[in-house]
């Protein structure tokens, strides 16, 4: 198994038909312990349970630094390490290009860019300690 004894955190990974959940399934199949992070309505705990009892589902809004840090703290408490971060969280909206407002644009960028930054900032210190 390629990912035996590895721990992966995957944001936006609870949707059963999404790329994040497909990535979680593949990593779990390769031996990784997976922390499925998503918004509450996506039911990350149920998604993690579908992967198996050894995985973890956590509610986290990646646009909130405190929630990202809490998810990392919980993941480290459960598994003792984090080896992989997949910044998968993203949103779309059914709005035609000419109808997109500044607020719509900001919301998309907030999840895609700020979310990636906050999760990376939350995970990198633990990853650095593992290499020391």
C-alpha positions, 0 to 999 in steps of 0.5 A: 500500500502506497500510503500505509501509515500516512495521514491525509487531510482533504478539504471539501471531501464529503460530497459523495459525487465530488473529486474530494471524496473520490480522492479520500476513497483512493487514499484510504484504499492505499492505506492512508488514514483520512480526515474528511473536512467539509461544511456541516451540511455536507456531513463529513462524519458520515462520509468518513464512516463510509471510508471505514471506522479508522477515518475522521470526519470534521466540520470545518469552514476553510475560510475561518482560520480558527476552524482550520486550526481546530481541525488540524488539532483534532486530526493530530490528536487522533492520528499523531501526524499529518503527511498530506494536505489536499486543498480541494474545497471550492464552490461554484454558483449557477450564475451567468458570467454577465450576472456575477457580482463582486460579492459572488466573485469574492465568495468564490475566491475566499474559499478557493484562495483564502481556504487554501492559505488557511489550511496550509498555514494550519498544517505546515507547522506540524509537517515541519516538526515531523521532518526535524 
